[in-house]
Amino acid sequence: MNTSDVTKAFEGVFVSILLIAIFATAFGILALGETAPSSEPITSFKHLEVRPDEAVVDFGDIPTDADALIELAATLFNYGGTTAKNADYLAAHCNCQMIMNAGSDNLVDIDATIIKTQTEYFRADYRIEVDCPLKRVFGNAFEIIISERNYTCTDMDYLAYQKVPNSIVTEDGRPTADWEPTKKNPLTEEQREVPVYNSTQEGIFEVVPYNVTVDTIKSAEITYVESEEGNYYRVDMVLDTSNPALTERIIDTIRKGSSDPNAYYDVVTYSFELWDNGYFKSITFQEVWKAKAMGMVNFVTDTTYNWSFSYSAEDANPDTYVNCKETKDAILGVTEEE
């Protein structure tokens, strides 16, 4: 199976974190710490986790039987992915903080954004230095701080992609980067698949490339929450890392990055909130993977990502969100020159 765009979006993060830990552990200066969400998102979206004004969907009663819970969890997840794909507008934001403990904490914010309509798709991922003594010692040789951006539309048959070894937070708190193309960091289509983002495509919309099915869910708990903002389902799943189908679209990423053909996912937990009308409210997933890096260092990474969703036309307007507009202008410029 070909690697999806969602897989590629996380590949740089996996490999870079791994290289940092390998090098630092070899010199006895780094013990990998834990991850925790940042207190405030750095995005201009105004309608995150606001219920769309759509009719309630009847998913039936929540069962008590373990197998029936797994079946309903898979149904809710795939329904949310289909609804997101078919949505006229979607804006999603992920914000968390990577903490590496090296005597003193090394703090890096991870900020990611997706905007999609039925004709355009944009994604940007930033790793922003908060307090990183490791980078002050070794510089950015191991790509601790990087930025990535992706763009496609229905008039394009490829996905434009770029990665640069820097990130910037503007005075108004907006993450961006110095995107000036270079020979080493060109704006290129590479070999990346166009992600699923409009109703004419097969599959579901995804932010992470795990195959979530009744066969890959180990256990599930489902709660129906009533609130003034709108009612929703909260689904907590433990995914079955012993089933290779779960990670078949992402496992090569960690094995390539670690040079360990036996690298594996040890724990994957996946929680999501789905409005009672079938739209994702939020998604949180935690992953723990292990490898014997470079054949000599036992390596463990534990990361949690927190995504929130908006279906507002105001939030998901590619022409008003400045990071997306800059990307589009750059791509159109490259296209015109070619």
Sequence and secondary structure as in RCSB ss.txt:
>XXXX:A:sequence
MNTSDVTKAFEGVFVSILLIAIFATAFGILALGETAPSSEPITSFKHLEVRPDEAVVDFGDIPTDADALIELAAT
LFNYGGTTAKNADYLAAHCNCQMIMNAGSDNLVDIDATIIKTQTEYFRADYRIEVDCPLKRVFGNAFEIIISERN
YTCTDMDYLAYQKVPNSIVTEDGRPTADWEPTKKNPLTEEQREVPVYNSTQEGIFEVVPYNVTVDTIKSAEITYV
ESEEGNYYRVDMVLDTSNPALTERIIDTIRKGSSDPNAYYDVVTYSFELWDNGYFKSITFQEVWKAKAMGMVNFV
TDTTYNWSFSYSAEDANPDTYVNCKETKDAILGVTEEE
>XXXX:A:secstr
    HHHHHHHHHHHHHHHHHHHHHHTT  B   EE  SS     S TT   S           SHHHHHHHHHH
HHHHHHHHHHH SEEEEEEEEEEEEESSSEEEEEEEEEEEEESSEEEEEEEEEEEE HHHHHHTTTT SS EEEE
EEETT SS EEEEES  EE TTS EE      SSS  B TT      STTSSS   SS    STTTEEEEEEEEE
  TT  EEEEEEEE TTSTTTTTTTHHHHHHHHT TT EEEEEEEEEEEETTS EEEEEEEEEEEEEETTTEEEE
EEEEEEEEEE  TTTT TTTSHHHHHHHHHHHHHHHH 
